Amino acid sequence: MRRKRSSLTATGIAVARGVESEKPEGERICYDPYARRFVPGWLYSTIAFFIKSGYAERRGPGVLGFLAARDRYIDDVLQGFLEAGLQQLVILGAGYDSRAYRFEKLKNGVKVFEVDHPATQADKLAKVQAVFGTIPEHVKYVPVDFNTQTLEQRLLESGYDPHLKTLFIWQGVTMYLTAEAVDHTLKFVVQCSAPGSTIVFDYLYRRALDGVQKRVEISNMRRYRFMTGEGLTFGIEEGTVEAFLKQRGFRQVRDMDANGLKQAYCTGKNAGRKVASWYGIVVAEI
């Protein structure tokens, strides 16, 4: 992404989440009452128009369904950890993620860290201040410029406790990184968190990047990278993520694909909802 401005991808994802949240309770898959408030009104209305008109779905069938199901699935993972007594939460590449504000249990004794690029985080903080009237005291915001700093350095400086069981949420990030950057983050999680700590992240199947299965939205991301500073670069071969993570020190790997997401969340009035089949979501413990 551009070094001096917030992520355009994070903005688009927030709008998609906001549009889904506007639907009646029985028709929405995920719910985020703050998503809309993190995006300027004119920009929200513009992007929302393309979503509500059906244009976005035609350009990328199932992508919106995946985005909604991804948010819901990771919400459910977090809720499960909170019920089990979660001690520490780290949201990597937080963007306009609102879980730190939506989950009340995070405000009572759980150490919460939001990690992001300085430009995106500065914009996020301004919006958080506008929405809540103050910066929440229970969240520690950790800006990291990976050109000059390391994740380990900045988290430890910010009060992160490597001896606590931690949940790492890494949503909508890996596909924009290099393989080396992905490995560096996974290595940090394995080496600098307590046994039993867990990471949940989504990833792109390698076949979508290699041209085996051409996708319009992937072509668009590459075409407009000069504007956004963000392009799809990393993927994992479908069906290999368990081996991939076990080689890096993880265990008890649970992989969720499009079919699993549809069975879990595309029910009732959402029974016909498409979920893009070239993404996966994985939960792995160290």
C-alpha positions as CSV (number, residue, x, y, z in Angstrom):
1,M,0.0,0.0,0.0
2,R,1.0,3.6,-0.4
3,R,3.2,4.7,2.6
4,K,1.5,8.0,3.3
5,R,-2.2,7.1,3.0
6,S,-4.6,4.6,4.4
7,S,-5.4,1.3,2.7
8,L,-8.0,1.6,-0.1
9,T,-8.6,-2.1,0.2
10,A,-9.5,-1.7,3.9
11,T,-12.0,1.0,3.0
12,G,-13.7,-1.2,0.4
13,I,-13.9,-4.1,2.8
14,A,-15.5,-1.9,5.5
15,V,-18.1,-0.7,3.0
16,A,-18.9,-4.3,2.0
17,R,-19.3,-5.2,5.7
18,G,-21.5,-2.1,6.3
19,V,-23.8,-2.9,3.4
20,E,-24.2,-6.5,4.7
21,S,-25.0,-5.1,8.2
22,E,-27.8,-2.9,6.8
23,K,-29.8,-6.0,5.9
24,P,-32.5,-7.2,8.3
25,E,-31.3,-9.6,11.0
26,G,-32.7,-12.7,9.2
27,E,-31.0,-11.8,5.9
28,R,-27.5,-10.8,6.9
29,I,-24.6,-13.1,7.5
30,C,-22.4,-10.8,9.6
31,Y,-23.1,-7.7,11.6
32,D,-20.8,-4.7,12.2
33,P,-22.6,-1.5,13.4
34,Y,-19.4,0.6,13.1
35,A,-18.2,-0.3,9.6
36,R,-20.2,2.4,7.9
37,R,-18.9,5.0,10.3
38,F,-15.3,4.3,9.4
39,V,-15.8,5.5,5.8
40,P,-16.6,9.0,4.6
41,G,-20.2,9.3,3.7
42,W,-19.7,10.2,0.0
43,L,-17.2,7.3,-0.5
44,Y,-19.5,4.8,1.4
45,S,-22.4,5.8,-0.8
46,T,-20.4,5.5,-4.0
47,I,-19.0,2.0,-3.3
48,A,-22.3,0.8,-1.7
49,F,-24.1,1.8,-4.9
50,F,-22.0,-0.6,-6.9
51,I,-22.6,-3.4,-4.4
52,K,-26.4,-2.9,-4.0
53,S,-26.8,-2.6,-7.8
54,G,-25.4,-6.1,-8.2
55,Y,-22.5,-4.8,-10.3
56,A,-19.9,-6.0,-7.7
57,E,-21.4,-9.5,-7.7
58,R,-21.4,-9.7,-11.4
59,R,-17.7,-8.7,-11.5
60,G,-16.7,-11.1,-8.8
61,P,-19.3,-13.8,-8.2
62,G,-19.3,-15.0,-4.6
63,V,-16.7,-12.5,-3.3
64,L,-19.2,-10.5,-1.3
65,G,-20.5,-13.8,0.1
66,F,-17.1,-14.8,1.1
67,L,-16.3,-11.5,2.8
68,A,-19.5,-11.7,4.9
69,A,-18.9,-15.3,5.8
70,R,-15.3,-14.7,6.6
71,D,-16.2,-11.9,9.1
72,R,-18.9,-14.1,10.7
73,Y,-16.6,-17.1,10.9
74,I,-13.8,-15.2,12.5
75,D,-16.3,-13.5,14.9
76,D,-17.4,-17.0,15.9
77,V,-13.8,-18.1,16.5
78,L,-13.2,-15.1,18.7
79,Q,-16.4,-15.6,20.6
80,G,-15.3,-19.2,21.3
81,F,-12.0,-18.1,22.7
82,L,-13.6,-15.4,24.8
83,E,-15.9,-18.0,26.4
84,A,-12.8,-20.1,27.1
85,G,-11.1,-17.3,28.9
86,L,-9.0,-15.5,26.3
87,Q,-6.1,-13.5,27.8
88,Q,-4.7,-11.6,24.9
89,L,-5.8,-10.7,21.4
90,V,-3.6,-9.4,18.6
91,I,-5.3,-8.1,15.4
92,L,-2.7,-8.1,12.6
93,G,-3.3,-5.7,9.7
94,A,-6.3,-4.4,11.6
95,G,-7.5,-1.9,9.0
96,Y,-11.0,-0.9,10.0
97,D,-11.7,-4.0,12.0
98,S,-14.2,-3.2,14.8
99,R,-14.0,-6.4,16.9
100,A,-12.2,-4.5,19.8
101,Y,-15.3,-2.4,20.1
102,R,-18.1,-4.9,19.3
103,F,-17.1,-7.6,21.8
104,E,-17.9,-6.4,25.3
105,K,-15.8,-9.2,26.9
106,L,-12.7,-7.7,25.3
107,K,-13.1,-4.6,27.6
108,N,-12.7,-6.7,30.8
109,G,-9.2,-7.9,31.4
110,V,-8.2,-9.0,27.9
111,K,-5.1,-7.4,26.5
112,V,-6.0,-6.1,23.0
113,F,-3.5,-5.0,20.3
114,E,-4.3,-3.6,16.9
115,V,-1.3,-3.8,14.6
116,D,-1.2,-1.9,11.3
117,H,0.7,0.3,8.8
118,P,1.2,3.8,10.4
119,A,-0.9,5.6,7.7
120,T,-3.9,3.3,7.9
121,Q,-3.7,3.3,11.7
122,A,-3.5,7.1,11.9
123,D,-6.7,7.3,9.8
124,K,-8.4,4.6,11.9
125,L,-7.6,6.5,15.2
126,A,-9.1,9.7,13.8
127,K,-12.3,7.8,13.0
128,V,-12.4,5.9,16.3
129,Q,-12.1,9.3,18.1
130,A,-15.0,10.6,16.0
131,V,-17.2,7.6,16.5
132,F,-16.6,7.1,20.3
133,G,-15.5,10.6,21.3
134,T,-12.3,9.1,22.8
135,I,-9.7,6.5,22.1
136,P,-10.7,3.3,24.0
137,E,-8.3,2.6,26.8
138,H,-8.6,-1.2,26.5
139,V,-6.9,-1.2,23.0
140,K,-3.2,-0.7,22.4
141,Y,-2.6,0.6,18.9
142,V,0.7,-0.6,17.4
143,P,1.9,1.1,14.2
144,V,4.6,-0.9,12.4
145,D,6.6,0.2,9.4
146,F,8.1,-3.0,8.2
147,N,10.7,-1.1,6.3
148,T,12.4,-0.1,9.5
149,Q,10.8,-2.1,12.4
150,T,9.9,-5.7,13.3
151,L,6.6,-7.0,14.6
152,E,8.4,-8.5,17.6
153,Q,10.1,-5.2,18.5
154,R,7.0,-3.1,18.3
155,L,4.6,-5.5,20.1
156,L,7.0,-6.1,22.9
157,E,7.6,-2.3,23.2
158,S,3.8,-1.9,23.4
159,G,3.3,-4.3,26.3
160,Y,2.6,-7.5,24.5
161,D,3.1,-10.5,26.9
162,P,4.6,-13.6,25.1
163,H,3.7,-15.7,28.1
164,L,0.0,-15.4,27.7
165,K,-2.2,-17.6,25.5
166,T,-3.0,-15.4,22.6
167,L,-5.4,-15.3,19.6
168,F,-4.0,-13.7,16.5
169,I,-6.5,-12.5,13.9
170,W,-4.9,-12.0,10.5
171,Q,-7.8,-11.2,8.2
172,G,-7.5,-10.0,4.6
173,V,-3.7,-9.7,4.7
174,T,-1.7,-12.7,3.5
175,M,-2.7,-12.5,-0.1
176,Y,-1.0,-9.0,-0.4
177,L,2.3,-10.1,1.1
178,T,5.4,-11.9,-0.1
179,A,6.0,-15.5,0.9
180,E,8.9,-14.2,3.1
181,A,6.7,-11.8,4.9
182,V,4.1,-14.5,5.6
183,D,6.8,-16.7,7.0
184,H,8.2,-14.0,9.2
185,T,4.8,-13.4,10.8
186,L,4.1,-17.1,11.4
187,K,7.6,-17.5,12.9
188,F,6.9,-14.6,15.3
189,V,3.6,-16.3,16.4
190,V,5.3,-19.6,17.0
191,Q,8.4,-18.2,18.8
192,C,6.8,-15.3,20.7
193,S,3.6,-16.6,22.1
194,A,2.6,-19.2,24.8
195,P,1.8,-22.8,24.0
196,G,-1.8,-23.1,23.1
197,S,-1.9,-19.7,21.3
198,T,-3.8,-19.7,18.0
199,I,-3.9,-17.9,14.7
200,V,-6.8,-17.5,12.4
201,F,-6.3,-16.2,8.9
202,D,-7.7,-16.3,5.4
203,Y,-5.7,-17.1,2.3
204,L,-6.0,-17.3,-1.5
205,Y,-5.6,-20.6,-3.3
206,R,-2.5,-20.6,-5.5
207,R,-4.5,-21.7,-8.6
208,A,-6.2,-18.3,-8.7
209,L,-2.9,-16.5,-8.9
210,D,-1.2,-18.9,-11.3
211,G,-3.9,-18.4,-14.0
212,V,-5.2,-21.9,-13.7
213,Q,-8.5,-20.4,-12.7
214,K,-8.7,-16.8,-14.0
215,R,-10.7,-14.4,-11.9
216,V,-11.8,-10.9,-12.9
217,E,-11.2,-9.4,-9.4
218,I,-7.6,-10.7,-9.4
219,S,-7.0,-9.1,-12.8
220,N,-8.5,-5.9,-11.6
221,M,-6.3,-5.8,-8.5
222,R,-3.3,-6.2,-10.7
223,R,-4.5,-3.6,-13.2
224,Y,-5.1,-1.0,-10.5
225,R,-2.1,-1.7,-8.3
226,F,-0.4,1.5,-9.4
227,M,-3.3,3.4,-7.7
228,T,-3.9,1.3,-4.6
229,G,-0.3,0.1,-3.9
230,E,-1.9,-3.3,-3.2
231,G,-1.8,-6.4,-5.4
232,L,-2.5,-10.1,-4.9
233,T,0.8,-11.9,-4.6
234,F,0.6,-14.8,-2.2
235,G,-1.3,-18.1,-2.2
236,I,-1.2,-21.6,-0.8
237,E,-2.1,-24.7,-2.8
238,E,-5.6,-25.9,-2.1
239,G,-5.6,-28.8,0.4
240,T,-2.0,-28.2,1.6
241,V,-2.4,-25.6,4.3
242,E,-2.3,-28.2,7.1
243,A,1.1,-29.4,5.9
244,F,2.2,-25.8,5.2
245,L,1.5,-24.8,8.8
246,K,2.8,-28.0,10.5
247,Q,6.1,-27.4,8.8
248,R,6.2,-24.1,10.5
249,G,5.5,-25.3,14.1
250,F,1.7,-25.3,14.2
251,R,-0.7,-28.1,15.1
252,Q,-4.4,-28.9,15.3
253,V,-5.0,-27.1,12.0
254,R,-8.6,-26.6,10.9
255,D,-9.3,-25.5,7.4
256,M,-12.6,-24.0,6.2
257,D,-13.5,-23.8,2.6
258,A,-16.3,-22.3,0.6
259,N,-18.6,-25.3,1.0
260,G,-18.1,-25.3,4.8
261,L,-18.9,-21.5,4.9
262,K,-22.0,-22.0,2.8
263,Q,-23.3,-24.9,5.0
264,A,-22.6,-22.8,8.2
265,Y,-24.0,-19.4,7.1
266,C,-25.8,-19.5,3.8
267,T,-29.1,-20.8,5.2
268,G,-32.7,-19.6,5.3
269,K,-33.0,-16.5,3.1
270,N,-29.3,-16.8,2.3
271,A,-29.6,-20.3,1.0
272,G,-28.8,-19.2,-2.6
273,R,-25.9,-17.0,-1.7
274,K,-22.7,-17.7,-3.6
275,V,-19.3,-17.9,-1.7
276,A,-16.2,-17.6,-3.8
277,S,-14.4,-20.9,-4.0
278,W,-10.8,-19.8,-4.3
279,Y,-10.3,-18.7,-0.7
280,G,-9.8,-20.6,2.5
281,I,-9.8,-19.7,6.2
282,V,-7.5,-21.6,8.6
283,V,-7.3,-21.9,12.4
284,A,-4.0,-23.3,13.8
285,E,-2.6,-23.7,17.3
286,I,1.0,-23.7,18.4
